[in-house]
Amino acid sequence: MAENKPVNVFKHGKVRASVWQHEGKHGVYYTITLQRSYEAHEKIQYSESFSFYDLWNIVRASADAYSFISKKKADARKKEANV
């Protein structure tokens, strides 16, 4: 069984946006997950809870993910048009 990995990850500060590619009945679609890293007990941990101070990094990571997905979708449309 293949390991499920994001197709891209965008990091800003302690926030990261992971982009996931899925195959559905209408073709390929994308989702993102947002996480914040922190250190606890000398290990890096991840949370889906954010503080006020994380908000700007959420915006930046999400914008990068949006741009990436938009380009992937545009490339797919061009490829379909050339078929």
FENJOSUL-V357603 format. One record per residue. N is the residue number from 1. RES is the residue in three letters. PHI is phi in radians with two decimals (* if undefined). PSI is psi as a letter, one per 30 degrees, with the letter a starting at -180 (NA if undefined). Layout:
n = (N:N)
res = (RES:RES)
phi = (PHI:PHI)
psi = (PSI:PSI)
//
This chain:
n = (1:2:3:4:5:6:7:8:9:10:11:12:13:14:15:16:17:18:19:20:21:22:23:24:25:26:27:28:29:30:31:32:33:34:35:36:37:38:39:40:41:42:43:44:45:46:47:48:49:50:51:52:53:54:55:56:57:58:59:60:61:62:63:64:65:66:67:68:69:70:71:72:73:74:75:76:77:78:79:80:81:82:83)
res = (MET:ALA:GLU:ASN:LYS:PRO:VAL:ASN:VAL:PHE:LYS:HIS:GLY:LYS:VAL:ARG:ALA:SER:VAL:TRP:GLN:HIS:GLU:GLY:LYS:HIS:GLY:VAL:TYR:TYR:THR:ILE:THR:LEU:GLN:ARG:SER:TYR:GLU:ALA:HIS:GLU:LYS:ILE:GLN:TYR:SER:GLU:SER:PHE:SER:PHE:TYR:ASP:LEU:TRP:ASN:ILE:VAL:ARG:ALA:SER:ALA:ASP:ALA:TYR:SER:PHE:ILE:SER:LYS:LYS:LYS:ALA:ASP:ALA:ARG:LYS:LYS:GLU:ALA:ASN:VAL)
phi = (*:-1.26:-1.31:-1.48:-2.21:-1.16:-1.39:-2.86:-2.35:-2.03:-2.07:-2.44:1.04:-1.64:-1.76:-2.35:-1.97:-1.76:-1.77:-2.01:-1.82:-2.26:-1.98:-2.11:-1.18:-1.83:1.89:-1.36:-2.49:-2.18:-2.32:-2.23:-2.14:-1.99:-2.46:-2.09:-1.63:-2.72:-1.84:-2.51:0.95:1.09:-2.29:-1.39:-2.06:-2.27:-2.39:-1.81:-1.86:-2.26:-1.80:-0.91:-1.24:-1.54:-1.03:-1.12:-1.22:-1.11:-1.04:-1.13:-1.16:-1.15:-1.10:-1.10:-1.11:-1.04:-1.09:-1.09:-1.13:-1.04:-1.15:-1.07:-1.18:-1.11:-1.07:-1.14:-1.12:-1.09:-1.12:-1.12:-1.17:-1.53:-1.41)
psi = (k:k:k:j:l:l:f:l:k:k:k:j:b:g:k:k:j:k:k:k:k:l:k:a:f:g:a:k:l:k:l:l:k:k:l:k:l:l:k:k:h:g:k:k:l:k:l:g:k:l:l:e:f:f:e:e:e:e:e:e:e:e:e:e:e:e:e:e:e:e:e:e:e:e:e:e:e:e:e:e:f:f:NA)
//
